Amino acid sequence: MASCAQIELLLQGYIDGELDKRERAALEHHLNHCASCSQVLAQQEHCVQTVRSVLHASRLQGDLTPAVLAHLPEMDSHIRRRRRTWIRQTEHWLLPILRTAAPAVAVSVLVIVAIGLLISWPPSSGSSGEVIGMITQQLGRAQQSHVTSTETRSTELAGRVHGNERFETFDGGQLMISLAGDTRVKLDANTRVVVQNTRKVAVEKGRVWLNVGKDGRHFRVLTPEGAVMVFGTTFDVNVVYGSTVVTVKEGEVQVENLNDFTSMTSGDQVRLADDVAQLTPFKVEPETVMAWADRIQADPAAEQIYSKEIKSLGTRVVQAEKVFIINGVDAQQVESISFHWKPDTRVDGHSGYDVYISDDRGEALIKGRLEADLFADKSHSSFEMAVPGNVSLSGVRMLQIKIVPDSSTGSVETAFDVSATRIRSEAGL
């Protein structure tokens, strides 16, 4: 899995549409699990939009490409490669300046960069995005804004919620957001979240309570320390002082960070932090932990509007996660897990898959990824996922392999066969 430093070097290329399929898929997968990099992406997108807005009056109205090419010799392929290399190298030194330079210096750098943006300017959509939810309760002060804008406005009861909007509460403020698909999100005081879409929320700070509606798709909650993935359940996420605490009241939740994952059920609590190497649930009283959320109940009038106009928007039932069981691996060493599928006729739009492999006790063993472009390439019909050398299957009687579709990469599903391959007895090692 790519590191945050590696991902940051790809962000500008992603904004400009310059990444190939594999780079784009890897970056989008990382963003699905990393609130920090998602925030950096939003900041860079806002930076580009600001430059374009400031220099809009100077935008080139015609296309100079034919005139320029008519007076130039054909560019050799190695020159084109050198140009792309220069762009990448420029990003390496430019992006840190934009993030850390003093305001005056940063503005000067932006003006220089803007010269290169004037010709290849995409048109403004002018769209504020589709409605995906409603504010069904507000207590005290709160505000909202789009992630690409510095302009904020006060939230209003029964106000509509759009994709990629940030909500923040302050001292004494609490908020309830009801999303399409019957998902409820409650924000405690001094909390900030980004509602990316109806099935993904990033918690930047503070505490949220969620009751996730069931429509066949996973719901993801991103935090600075890791991610939470559920189908439908009630749980609490508290982000404070460099750690995230997840508490489950009903249903089943999977929490993960870059190195580990674990499942949680009713009454479980897990702490995610840099100093926590293994995610281990322990029992608590969820009613006590979540008592703060009981005060926040939907306003009857706002609830009526939500139920009539928004609740059923965009709901759909899609193929859920796939779970495969491999028995009879006791006292053996499985060197790899083999995934097989029959290639389809589609060239794009495929769903990628996150792979989670656990033992018979539910302990996490391996976390992997099947990228969407695997299924777009019709020359491939299988994939071998190697078992890391530091993972021992000695004494394991069963492997549970969970394959979870990532709908953010596409909606075309793939049918799998899964098996353990290259099995050898540990006694023969």
Sequence and secondary structure as in RCSB ss.txt:
>XXXX:A:sequence
MASCAQIELLLQGYIDGELDKRERAALEHHLNHCASCSQVLAQQEHCVQTVRSVLHASRLQGDLTPAVLAHLPEM
DSHIRRRRRTWIRQTEHWLLPILRTAAPAVAVSVLVIVAIGLLISWPPSSGSSGEVIGMITQQLGRAQQSHVTST
ETRSTELAGRVHGNERFETFDGGQLMISLAGDTRVKLDANTRVVVQNTRKVAVEKGRVWLNVGKDGRHFRVLTPE
GAVMVFGTTFDVNVVYGSTVVTVKEGEVQVENLNDFTSMTSGDQVRLADDVAQLTPFKVEPETVMAWADRIQADP
AAEQIYSKEIKSLGTRVVQAEKVFIINGVDAQQVESISFHWKPDTRVDGHSGYDVYISDDRGEALIKGRLEADLF
ADKSHSSFEMAVPGNVSLSGVRMLQIKIVPDSSTGSVETAFDVSATRIRSEAGL
>XXXX:A:secstr
   HHHHHTTHHHHHTT   HHHHHHHHHHHHH HHHHHHHHHHHHHHHHHHHHTGGG   S  HHHHHHTS   
 HHHHHHHHHHHHHHHHHHHHHHHHS HHHHHHHHHHHHHTTSSS          EEEEEEEEES EEEEETT S
  EE  TT EEETTEEEEE TT EEEEEETTTEEEEE TT EEEEEETTEEEEEEEEEEEE   SSS EEEEETT
EEEEESS EEEEEEETTEEEEEEEES EEEE SS EEEE TTEEEEEETT  S   EE  HHHHTGGGGG    H
HHHHHHHHHTTTTT       EEEEEE  TTEEEEEEEEE    S SS B EEEEEEEETT  EEEEEEE THHH
H TT  EEEEE  TT   TT  EEEEEEEEETTS SB    EEEEEEEEEGGG 
